[in-house]
Amino acid sequence: MTTPQPAQKILDRLPPVRGRYDAGASLAEYTWFRVGGAADVLFRPADTSDLVDFLRNVPVDLPLSVIGLGSNLLVRDGGVDGVVIRLGKAFGQMERVGRVIRAGGGASDISVASFARDEGLGGLEFLRGIPGTIGGALRMNAGAYGHEVADVLVAAEALDRHGNLHRLTPDEMGFSYRKTRVPEDWIFVSGEFRGTPDDPAVIAARMDRINEAREESQPLRTRTGGSTFKNPTSADAKGRRAWELVDEAGCRGHKVGGAEVSAKHCNFLINSGTATATDIERLGEDVRRRVKDVTGVSLDWEIRRIGRRPKEGPKT
């Protein structure tokens, strides 16, 4: 297969790596929505040192993006400029050090919760309810069922755009609701999380309850990206959660093309099977407009959106 010209020009400028470059790689298969365009170049580093070498030698003008499991991600139909870095199995290592679980940025949140359970360390069960990676959880201070990453973090490690490794304390992370102060172009490669000794069977029971609650309330067996909008914290929201506002605005079941608002949990958008990324983003923006018109509250996207919009794409 012939490499597309824009991708070839990028490949010609990239440093040698031990991992793998793929030109024009479709990103739809890496997202839970199963939609979206291609990366100009997809890079899967062999390990952290390979990623460090890449960052130290890649031209500074090339755009870089990072993806993990793609659970909270919408890739636009026009594709993604530059190089998309995917942290795979090489970044999924986990170990226990005393009462701390150390996990790679590519480890799934669910696997970390399960590892902590098996090691007899409680307090990380809430990660069972977050369908992403540790890198993403650190970036957005992910939370579920009354707990968030800020509650249990000991330290995080991140690489800056030049390949320098930074060890960050919780104070240096600058946590707030679903965000941190860490520069957007830094890549989280590991996190350390504090646990509390407990009976694995008791921990397992708490994890089971979280899983049952998710099964009952969320459209888990659909093509979705998880919670679409952040719960608003403004005074005009009057404590209402995002799903309540979406419901109040009459958006439950609302559709745009092949995308629809879940009837089961209306803070979830669904690809019914024929949706494009443009359909999903248009639906989300339509919901935001309706909520603003009906309730006066502005909802912010929680799903991360990356890439180029087609010419007919939504204006945000």
Contacts in CASP RR format, 6 or more apart in sequence:
PFRMAT RR
TARGET T0000
AUTHOR 0000-0000-0000
METHOD contacts of the structure
MODEL  1
MTTPQPAQKILDRLPPVRGRYDAGASLAEYTWFRVGGAADVLFRPADTSD
LVDFLRNVPVDLPLSVIGLGSNLLVRDGGVDGVVIRLGKAFGQMERVGRV
IRAGGGASDISVASFARDEGLGGLEFLRGIPGTIGGALRMNAGAYGHEVA
DVLVAAEALDRHGNLHRLTPDEMGFSYRKTRVPEDWIFVSGEFRGTPDDP
AVIAARMDRINEAREESQPLRTRTGGSTFKNPTSADAKGRRAWELVDEAG
CRGHKVGGAEVSAKHCNFLINSGTATATDIERLGEDVRRRVKDVTGVSLD
WEIRRIGRRPKEGPKT
3 11 0 8 1.000
3 23 0 8 1.000
3 24 0 8 1.000
4 23 0 8 1.000
4 24 0 8 1.000
6 40 0 8 1.000
7 23 0 8 1.000
7 24 0 8 1.000
7 40 0 8 1.000
7 41 0 8 1.000
8 23 0 8 1.000
10 23 0 8 1.000
10 40 0 8 1.000
10 41 0 8 1.000
10 62 0 8 1.000
10 82 0 8 1.000
10 83 0 8 1.000
11 21 0 8 1.000
11 23 0 8 1.000
11 41 0 8 1.000
13 58 0 8 1.000
13 59 0 8 1.000
13 62 0 8 1.000
14 21 0 8 1.000
14 41 0 8 1.000
14 43 0 8 1.000
14 54 0 8 1.000
14 58 0 8 1.000
14 62 0 8 1.000
14 83 0 8 1.000
15 53 0 8 1.000
15 54 0 8 1.000
15 57 0 8 1.000
15 58 0 8 1.000
17 43 0 8 1.000
17 45 0 8 1.000
17 46 0 8 1.000
17 50 0 8 1.000
17 53 0 8 1.000
17 54 0 8 1.000
18 45 0 8 1.000
18 46 0 8 1.000
18 47 0 8 1.000
18 50 0 8 1.000
19 43 0 8 1.000
19 44 0 8 1.000
19 45 0 8 1.000
19 46 0 8 1.000
19 50 0 8 1.000
20 43 0 8 1.000
20 44 0 8 1.000
21 41 0 8 1.000
21 42 0 8 1.000
21 43 0 8 1.000
22 39 0 8 1.000
22 41 0 8 1.000
22 42 0 8 1.000
22 43 0 8 1.000
22 44 0 8 1.000
23 40 0 8 1.000
23 41 0 8 1.000
24 38 0 8 1.000
24 39 0 8 1.000
24 40 0 8 1.000
24 41 0 8 1.000
24 42 0 8 1.000
25 38 0 8 1.000
25 39 0 8 1.000
25 41 0 8 1.000
25 42 0 8 1.000
25 84 0 8 1.000
26 36 0 8 1.000
26 37 0 8 1.000
26 38 0 8 1.000
27 36 0 8 1.000
27 37 0 8 1.000
27 38 0 8 1.000
27 39 0 8 1.000
27 42 0 8 1.000
27 67 0 8 1.000
27 75 0 8 1.000
27 79 0 8 1.000
27 80 0 8 1.000
27 84 0 8 1.000
28 34 0 8 1.000
28 35 0 8 1.000
28 36 0 8 1.000
28 37 0 8 1.000
28 75 0 8 1.000
30 67 0 8 1.000
30 68 0 8 1.000
30 69 0 8 1.000
30 70 0 8 1.000
30 86 0 8 1.000
31 67 0 8 1.000
31 70 0 8 1.000
31 71 0 8 1.000
31 73 0 8 1.000
31 74 0 8 1.000
31 75 0 8 1.000
31 225 0 8 1.000
32 69 0 8 1.000
32 70 0 8 1.000
32 71 0 8 1.000
32 73 0 8 1.000
32 131 0 8 1.000
32 223 0 8 1.000
32 224 0 8 1.000
32 225 0 8 1.000
32 226 0 8 1.000
33 73 0 8 1.000
33 74 0 8 1.000
33 223 0 8 1.000
33 224 0 8 1.000
33 225 0 8 1.000
33 271 0 8 1.000
33 275 0 8 1.000
33 277 0 8 1.000
33 280 0 8 1.000
34 223 0 8 1.000
34 271 0 8 1.000
34 273 0 8 1.000
35 74 0 8 1.000
35 75 0 8 1.000
35 77 0 8 1.000
35 223 0 8 1.000
35 271 0 8 1.000
35 275 0 8 1.000
35 276 0 8 1.000
35 277 0 8 1.000
35 280 0 8 1.000
36 74 0 8 1.000
36 75 0 8 1.000
36 76 0 8 1.000
36 77 0 8 1.000
36 78 0 8 1.000
36 79 0 8 1.000
36 276 0 8 1.000
36 277 0 8 1.000
37 75 0 8 1.000
37 76 0 8 1.000
37 77 0 8 1.000
37 78 0 8 1.000
37 79 0 8 1.000
37 80 0 8 1.000
37 277 0 8 1.000
38 79 0 8 1.000
38 80 0 8 1.000
39 65 0 8 1.000
39 79 0 8 1.000
39 80 0 8 1.000
39 82 0 8 1.000
39 83 0 8 1.000
39 84 0 8 1.000
40 79 0 8 1.000
40 80 0 8 1.000
40 81 0 8 1.000
40 82 0 8 1.000
40 83 0 8 1.000
40 84 0 8 1.000
41 82 0 8 1.000
41 83 0 8 1.000
41 84 0 8 1.000
42 83 0 8 1.000
42 84 0 8 1.000
42 86 0 8 1.000
43 54 0 8 1.000
43 83 0 8 1.000
43 84 0 8 1.000
43 85 0 8 1.000
43 86 0 8 1.000
44 85 0 8 1.000
44 86 0 8 1.000
44 88 0 8 1.000
45 51 0 8 1.000
45 54 0 8 1.000
45 85 0 8 1.000
45 87 0 8 1.000
45 90 0 8 1.000
45 91 0 8 1.000
46 90 0 8 1.000
47 90 0 8 1.000
47 91 0 8 1.000
48 90 0 8 1.000
48 91 0 8 1.000
48 159 0 8 1.000
48 189 0 8 1.000
51 85 0 8 1.000
51 159 0 8 1.000
51 163 0 8 1.000
51 187 0 8 1.000
51 189 0 8 1.000
52 159 0 8 1.000
52 163 0 8 1.000
52 165 0 8 1.000
54 85 0 8 1.000
55 159 0 8 1.000
55 160 0 8 1.000
55 161 0 8 1.000
55 162 0 8 1.000
55 163 0 8 1.000
55 187 0 8 1.000
56 162 0 8 1.000
56 163 0 8 1.000
58 64 0 8 1.000
58 83 0 8 1.000
60 161 0 8 1.000
62 82 0 8 1.000
62 83 0 8 1.000
63 80 0 8 1.000
63 81 0 8 1.000
63 82 0 8 1.000
63 83 0 8 1.000
64 82 0 8 1.000
64 83 0 8 1.000
64 84 0 8 1.000
64 85 0 8 1.000
64 161 0 8 1.000
64 185 0 8 1.000
65 80 0 8 1.000
65 82 0 8 1.000
65 83 0 8 1.000
65 84 0 8 1.000
65 85 0 8 1.000
65 306 0 8 1.000
65 307 0 8 1.000
66 84 0 8 1.000
66 85 0 8 1.000
66 86 0 8 1.000
66 87 0 8 1.000
66 187 0 8 1.000
67 73 0 8 1.000
67 84 0 8 1.000
67 85 0 8 1.000
67 86 0 8 1.000
67 87 0 8 1.000
68 86 0 8 1.000
68 87 0 8 1.000
68 88 0 8 1.000
68 106 0 8 1.000
68 132 0 8 1.000
68 133 0 8 1.000
68 135 0 8 1.000
68 136 0 8 1.000
69 108 0 8 1.000
69 131 0 8 1.000
69 132 0 8 1.000
69 133 0 8 1.000
70 132 0 8 1.000
70 225 0 8 1.000
71 131 0 8 1.000
71 132 0 8 1.000
71 225 0 8 1.000
71 226 0 8 1.000
72 131 0 8 1.000
72 132 0 8 1.000
72 136 0 8 1.000
72 140 0 8 1.000
72 225 0 8 1.000
72 226 0 8 1.000
72 227 0 8 1.000
72 302 0 8 1.000
72 303 0 8 1.000
72 304 0 8 1.000
73 225 0 8 1.000
73 303 0 8 1.000
73 304 0 8 1.000
73 305 0 8 1.000
73 306 0 8 1.000
74 225 0 8 1.000
74 277 0 8 1.000
74 280 0 8 1.000
74 281 0 8 1.000
74 303 0 8 1.000
74 304 0 8 1.000
74 305 0 8 1.000
74 306 0 8 1.000
75 277 0 8 1.000
75 306 0 8 1.000
75 307 0 8 1.000
76 277 0 8 1.000
76 278 0 8 1.000
76 281 0 8 1.000
76 305 0 8 1.000
76 306 0 8 1.000
76 307 0 8 1.000
76 308 0 8 1.000
76 309 0 8 1.000
76 310 0 8 1.000
77 276 0 8 1.000
77 277 0 8 1.000
77 278 0 8 1.000
77 309 0 8 1.000
77 310 0 8 1.000
78 307 0 8 1.000
78 308 0 8 1.000
78 309 0 8 1.000
78 310 0 8 1.000
79 307 0 8 1.000
79 308 0 8 1.000
80 306 0 8 1.000
80 307 0 8 1.000
80 308 0 8 1.000
81 307 0 8 1.000
81 308 0 8 1.000
85 187 0 8 1.000
87 105 0 8 1.000
87 106 0 8 1.000
87 133 0 8 1.000
87 135 0 8 1.000
87 187 0 8 1.000
87 189 0 8 1.000
88 106 0 8 1.000
91 104 0 8 1.000
91 105 0 8 1.000
91 106 0 8 1.000
91 107 0 8 1.000
91 189 0 8 1.000
92 103 0 8 1.000
92 104 0 8 1.000
92 105 0 8 1.000
92 106 0 8 1.000
92 107 0 8 1.000
92 108 0 8 1.000
92 111 0 8 1.000
93 103 0 8 1.000
93 104 0 8 1.000
93 107 0 8 1.000
94 101 0 8 1.000
94 102 0 8 1.000
94 103 0 8 1.000
94 104 0 8 1.000
94 107 0 8 1.000
94 111 0 8 1.000
94 112 0 8 1.000
94 115 0 8 1.000
95 101 0 8 1.000
95 102 0 8 1.000
96 102 0 8 1.000
96 115 0 8 1.000
96 119 0 8 1.000
96 121 0 8 1.000
97 192 0 8 1.000
99 121 0 8 1.000
99 194 0 8 1.000
99 195 0 8 1.000
99 196 0 8 1.000
99 197 0 8 1.000
100 154 0 8 1.000
100 192 0 8 1.000
100 193 0 8 1.000
100 194 0 8 1.000
100 195 0 8 1.000
101 112 0 8 1.000
101 115 0 8 1.000
101 116 0 8 1.000
101 119 0 8 1.000
101 121 0 8 1.000
101 124 0 8 1.000
101 192 0 8 1.000
101 193 0 8 1.000
101 195 0 8 1.000
102 190 0 8 1.000
102 191 0 8 1.000
102 192 0 8 1.000
102 193 0 8 1.000
103 112 0 8 1.000
103 115 0 8 1.000
103 134 0 8 1.000
103 190 0 8 1.000
103 191 0 8 1.000
103 192 0 8 1.000
103 193 0 8 1.000
104 134 0 8 1.000
104 135 0 8 1.000
104 189 0 8 1.000
104 190 0 8 1.000
104 191 0 8 1.000
105 133 0 8 1.000
105 134 0 8 1.000
105 135 0 8 1.000
105 136 0 8 1.000
105 138 0 8 1.000
105 188 0 8 1.000
105 189 0 8 1.000
105 190 0 8 1.000
105 191 0 8 1.000
106 133 0 8 1.000
106 134 0 8 1.000
106 135 0 8 1.000
107 133 0 8 1.000
107 134 0 8 1.000
108 131 0 8 1.000
108 132 0 8 1.000
108 133 0 8 1.000
108 134 0 8 1.000
109 127 0 8 1.000
109 128 0 8 1.000
109 129 0 8 1.000
109 130 0 8 1.000
109 131 0 8 1.000
109 132 0 8 1.000
109 133 0 8 1.000
109 134 0 8 1.000
109 137 0 8 1.000
109 142 0 8 1.000
110 127 0 8 1.000
110 128 0 8 1.000
110 129 0 8 1.000
110 130 0 8 1.000
110 131 0 8 1.000
110 132 0 8 1.000
112 124 0 8 1.000
112 127 0 8 1.000
112 134 0 8 1.000
112 193 0 8 1.000
113 124 0 8 1.000
113 125 0 8 1.000
113 126 0 8 1.000
113 127 0 8 1.000
113 128 0 8 1.000
113 129 0 8 1.000
113 207 0 8 1.000
114 128 0 8 1.000
114 207 0 8 1.000
116 122 0 8 1.000
116 123 0 8 1.000
116 124 0 8 1.000
116 125 0 8 1.000
116 127 0 8 1.000
116 193 0 8 1.000
116 195 0 8 1.000
116 203 0 8 1.000
117 125 0 8 1.000
117 200 0 8 1.000
117 203 0 8 1.000
117 204 0 8 1.000
117 207 0 8 1.000
118 200 0 8 1.000
119 200 0 8 1.000
120 197 0 8 1.000
120 198 0 8 1.000
120 199 0 8 1.000
120 200 0 8 1.000
120 203 0 8 1.000
121 195 0 8 1.000
121 196 0 8 1.000
121 197 0 8 1.000
121 198 0 8 1.000
121 203 0 8 1.000
122 195 0 8 1.000
122 196 0 8 1.000
122 197 0 8 1.000
122 198 0 8 1.000
122 203 0 8 1.000
123 147 0 8 1.000
123 152 0 8 1.000
123 195 0 8 1.000
123 196 0 8 1.000
123 198 0 8 1.000
123 203 0 8 1.000
124 152 0 8 1.000
124 193 0 8 1.000
124 195 0 8 1.000
125 145 0 8 1.000
125 203 0 8 1.000
125 206 0 8 1.000
125 207 0 8 1.000
125 210 0 8 1.000
126 143 0 8 1.000
126 144 0 8 1.000
126 145 0 8 1.000
126 146 0 8 1.000
126 147 0 8 1.000
126 148 0 8 1.000
126 210 0 8 1.000
127 137 0 8 1.000
127 144 0 8 1.000
128 207 0 8 1.000
128 210 0 8 1.000
128 211 0 8 1.000
129 144 0 8 1.000
129 145 0 8 1.000
129 210 0 8 1.000
129 211 0 8 1.000
129 214 0 8 1.000
130 137 0 8 1.000
130 142 0 8 1.000
130 143 0 8 1.000
130 144 0 8 1.000
131 226 0 8 1.000
132 142 0 8 1.000
134 188 0 8 1.000
134 190 0 8 1.000
134 191 0 8 1.000
135 188 0 8 1.000
135 189 0 8 1.000
135 191 0 8 1.000
136 142 0 8 1.000
136 188 0 8 1.000
137 143 0 8 1.000
137 149 0 8 1.000
138 149 0 8 1.000
138 153 0 8 1.000
138 156 0 8 1.000
138 158 0 8 1.000
138 173 0 8 1.000
138 180 0 8 1.000
138 188 0 8 1.000
138 191 0 8 1.000
139 180 0 8 1.000
139 182 0 8 1.000
139 188 0 8 1.000
140 178 0 8 1.000
140 179 0 8 1.000
140 180 0 8 1.000
140 302 0 8 1.000
141 148 0 8 1.000
141 149 0 8 1.000
141 150 0 8 1.000
141 173 0 8 1.000
141 175 0 8 1.000
141 176 0 8 1.000
141 177 0 8 1.000
141 178 0 8 1.000
141 179 0 8 1.000
141 180 0 8 1.000
142 148 0 8 1.000
142 149 0 8 1.000
142 178 0 8 1.000
143 149 0 8 1.000
144 210 0 8 1.000
145 210 0 8 1.000
145 213 0 8 1.000
148 175 0 8 1.000
149 175 0 8 1.000
149 193 0 8 1.000
150 170 0 8 1.000
150 173 0 8 1.000
150 175 0 8 1.000
152 193 0 8 1.000
152 194 0 8 1.000
152 195 0 8 1.000
153 170 0 8 1.000
153 173 0 8 1.000
153 175 0 8 1.000
153 191 0 8 1.000
153 192 0 8 1.000
153 193 0 8 1.000
153 194 0 8 1.000
154 170 0 8 1.000
154 191 0 8 1.000
154 192 0 8 1.000
154 193 0 8 1.000
154 194 0 8 1.000
155 167 0 8 1.000
155 168 0 8 1.000
155 169 0 8 1.000
155 170 0 8 1.000
155 191 0 8 1.000
155 192 0 8 1.000
156 167 0 8 1.000
156 168 0 8 1.000
156 173 0 8 1.000
156 188 0 8 1.000
156 190 0 8 1.000
156 191 0 8 1.000
156 192 0 8 1.000
157 165 0 8 1.000
157 166 0 8 1.000
157 167 0 8 1.000
157 168 0 8 1.000
157 188 0 8 1.000
157 189 0 8 1.000
157 190 0 8 1.000
157 191 0 8 1.000
158 165 0 8 1.000
158 166 0 8 1.000
158 168 0 8 1.000
158 182 0 8 1.000
158 186 0 8 1.000
158 187 0 8 1.000
158 188 0 8 1.000
158 189 0 8 1.000
159 165 0 8 1.000
159 166 0 8 1.000
159 186 0 8 1.000
159 187 0 8 1.000
159 189 0 8 1.000
160 166 0 8 1.000
160 183 0 8 1.000
160 185 0 8 1.000
160 186 0 8 1.000
161 185 0 8 1.000
161 186 0 8 1.000
165 189 0 8 1.000
166 186 0 8 1.000
168 182 0 8 1.000
173 180 0 8 1.000
173 181 0 8 1.000
173 182 0 8 1.000
174 180 0 8 1.000
174 181 0 8 1.000
174 182 0 8 1.000
177 230 0 8 1.000
177 231 0 8 1.000
177 233 0 8 1.000
178 230 0 8 1.000
178 302 0 8 1.000
182 188 0 8 1.000
214 220 0 8 1.000
217 264 0 8 1.000
217 265 0 8 1.000
218 226 0 8 1.000
218 264 0 8 1.000
218 265 0 8 1.000
218 268 0 8 1.000
219 262 0 8 1.000
219 264 0 8 1.000
219 265 0 8 1.000
219 268 0 8 1.000
219 270 0 8 1.000
222 262 0 8 1.000
222 268 0 8 1.000
222 270 0 8 1.000
222 271 0 8 1.000
223 270 0 8 1.000
223 271 0 8 1.000
223 272 0 8 1.000
223 273 0 8 1.000
223 275 0 8 1.000
224 262 0 8 1.000
224 268 0 8 1.000
224 269 0 8 1.000
224 270 0 8 1.000
224 271 0 8 1.000
225 268 0 8 1.000
225 269 0 8 1.000
225 303 0 8 1.000
226 268 0 8 1.000
226 303 0 8 1.000
227 242 0 8 1.000
227 267 0 8 1.000
227 268 0 8 1.000
227 302 0 8 1.000
227 303 0 8 1.000
228 242 0 8 1.000
228 267 0 8 1.000
228 268 0 8 1.000
228 269 0 8 1.000
228 284 0 8 1.000
228 287 0 8 1.000
228 301 0 8 1.000
228 302 0 8 1.000
228 303 0 8 1.000
229 242 0 8 1.000
229 246 0 8 1.000
229 267 0 8 1.000
229 287 0 8 1.000
229 288 0 8 1.000
229 299 0 8 1.000
229 300 0 8 1.000
229 301 0 8 1.000
229 302 0 8 1.000
230 242 0 8 1.000
230 299 0 8 1.000
230 300 0 8 1.000
230 301 0 8 1.000
230 302 0 8 1.000
231 237 0 8 1.000
231 241 0 8 1.000
231 242 0 8 1.000
232 239 0 8 1.000
232 240 0 8 1.000
232 242 0 8 1.000
232 245 0 8 1.000
232 297 0 8 1.000
232 298 0 8 1.000
232 299 0 8 1.000
232 300 0 8 1.000
234 297 0 8 1.000
234 298 0 8 1.000
236 295 0 8 1.000
236 296 0 8 1.000
236 297 0 8 1.000
237 245 0 8 1.000
237 295 0 8 1.000
237 297 0 8 1.000
240 248 0 8 1.000
240 295 0 8 1.000
240 297 0 8 1.000
241 267 0 8 1.000
242 267 0 8 1.000
242 299 0 8 1.000
243 265 0 8 1.000
243 266 0 8 1.000
243 267 0 8 1.000
245 291 0 8 1.000
245 295 0 8 1.000
245 297 0 8 1.000
245 299 0 8 1.000
246 252 0 8 1.000
246 261 0 8 1.000
246 266 0 8 1.000
246 267 0 8 1.000
246 287 0 8 1.000
246 291 0 8 1.000
246 299 0 8 1.000
247 266 0 8 1.000
248 291 0 8 1.000
248 294 0 8 1.000
248 295 0 8 1.000
249 287 0 8 1.000
249 290 0 8 1.000
249 291 0 8 1.000
249 293 0 8 1.000
249 294 0 8 1.000
249 295 0 8 1.000
250 290 0 8 1.000
250 294 0 8 1.000
251 261 0 8 1.000
251 266 0 8 1.000
251 286 0 8 1.000
251 287 0 8 1.000
251 290 0 8 1.000
251 291 0 8 1.000
252 261 0 8 1.000
252 262 0 8 1.000
252 263 0 8 1.000
252 266 0 8 1.000
253 260 0 8 1.000
253 261 0 8 1.000
253 262 0 8 1.000
253 263 0 8 1.000
253 266 0 8 1.000
254 260 0 8 1.000
254 261 0 8 1.000
254 283 0 8 1.000
254 286 0 8 1.000
254 287 0 8 1.000
254 290 0 8 1.000
255 261 0 8 1.000
255 272 0 8 1.000
255 283 0 8 1.000
256 279 0 8 1.000
256 280 0 8 1.000
256 282 0 8 1.000
256 283 0 8 1.000
256 284 0 8 1.000
256 286 0 8 1.000
257 274 0 8 1.000
257 275 0 8 1.000
257 279 0 8 1.000
257 283 0 8 1.000
258 271 0 8 1.000
258 272 0 8 1.000
258 273 0 8 1.000
258 274 0 8 1.000
258 275 0 8 1.000
258 276 0 8 1.000
258 279 0 8 1.000
259 269 0 8 1.000
259 270 0 8 1.000
259 271 0 8 1.000
259 272 0 8 1.000
259 275 0 8 1.000
259 279 0 8 1.000
259 280 0 8 1.000
259 282 0 8 1.000
259 283 0 8 1.000
260 269 0 8 1.000
260 270 0 8 1.000
260 272 0 8 1.000
260 283 0 8 1.000
261 268 0 8 1.000
261 269 0 8 1.000
261 270 0 8 1.000
261 283 0 8 1.000
261 287 0 8 1.000
262 268 0 8 1.000
262 269 0 8 1.000
262 270 0 8 1.000
269 280 0 8 1.000
269 283 0 8 1.000
269 284 0 8 1.000
269 303 0 8 1.000
271 280 0 8 1.000
278 309 0 8 1.000
278 310 0 8 1.000
278 312 0 8 1.000
278 313 0 8 1.000
278 314 0 8 1.000
281 305 0 8 1.000
281 309 0 8 1.000
281 313 0 8 1.000
281 314 0 8 1.000
281 316 0 8 1.000
282 313 0 8 1.000
282 314 0 8 1.000
284 301 0 8 1.000
285 314 0 8 1.000
285 315 0 8 1.000
285 316 0 8 1.000
287 299 0 8 1.000
288 298 0 8 1.000
288 299 0 8 1.000
291 297 0 8 1.000
291 298 0 8 1.000
291 299 0 8 1.000
292 298 0 8 1.000
292 299 0 8 1.000
END
